[in-house]
Amino acid sequence: MLEKKIVEEILQVCLTTGGDFAEVFEEHTYKSNIRMLNGIVEDMNSGIVRGVGLRIYHGLESVYAYTNDLTKDNLMNMAKQLSAAVHQDTRAECKPLKEVVYENQHQVLISPKTFDVEKKIAIMKRANDAAKAYDKVIEKVITNMLDVEQDVVIANSEGRYIRDKRVRTRLSVNCIASSDGVMETGSCSPGASKGMEFYDEIDVAGVGKEAARIAVTMLHADDCPSGTMPVIIENGFGGVIFHEACGHALEATCVSKDQSVFCGKLGQKVASECVTAIDDGTIPNAWGSSNIDDEGEFMQRKVLIEKGILKSYLVDHIHGKRMGMASTGSSRRESYKYEAVSRMTNTFIDNGEDSFEDMLEGISFGLYAKSLGGGSVDPSTGDFNFAVNEGYLIKNGKIDKPVKGATLIGNGAEVLMRIDKVGNNLKCAQGMCGASSGSIPTDVGQPAIRVSSMIVGGKDGGVQNG
């Protein structure tokens, strides 16, 4: 990494023509990915990403530049060019850099970078073999293992100098089941901010079996009827609805520009009283956790909604200035190529008190969405639609047959108000979230929840049930 003295000089140059604040973000990242098809390694690659991003604040605006040429001459020249875009009568003075020392909350026992490749492949084969053996209709098993080790240094003109090391690994199994010309898929992709010890802590074969089970179940499922009905959304990746339809609308990136349905609603009721939602980047070794955010602030546990009342937004520095709010340690970016903005970390609806039997009670006809997939959302309105990867009809208070082709359609703010029961089986699942600052690892989660009324898109006829 760059010498601290050089970083100080860069910051000073950034403010030569004015500016309120300057920041240096440096990263050195090792990435490795192995892809296997039906037990045979098809692709294996690894590489190093290294670069520096510079940012200057002037008033409520910022300018940003980045490079992977880390020679001193190039960095100084880039700082001069960036400063030329800022013209202010006043300029901040750079304070001497003082390193912030802290205790690492996300200990790693076995570095993926030094772990034997053949042993990685052996782990993947365990998942592959379990998936392939699950049922004869499993035609393809695609297995991936991703490892990332990222070292960052963040320094700014206020004298802050801080380092962090982020290590993550993830195993992904995707299965394709086929019979009589019909194909269905299933997937399972656990991950954590851990090293290779992670694979001693999870059931690797179970990951393969779960992906195969979903594919086989959906292969034999009937088409889902469409209509308005009660919907129970299971825990884990079911939390993607809150993440997408509500979480993004709580990010200062949207709120500061009046592009969110939650603008100006702090202290107001925005959800059912049984809903408490949290974003927590401090959970030890969770997929979306790190010690610090990408502006060098320590991660926090933030209660976003408490018993239905909006309590907090997710705030980064620049958008916080526009809102008159301090950072909540919520600034993130994919790499040095992106300017950091407010983003989620590990975001979930907290445990309630209802049992699954309580949720089923009173539903004459509805949908149990056991697993959700991808979808789309408009953060300014909260309108969304999400595919149901694994779904079941509910009839007369009991789980009935599996159905496929279901889509959940609605509005995030309205759904929050229609949640009438929240379970006590909180679970999180791993995903990658894309936005203006790139693709970042995030956990989504919730216990099982019941929405009293939702639009369900399907393929087979229709039904109307309040």
Disulfide bonds with the S-S distance in Angstrom:
none
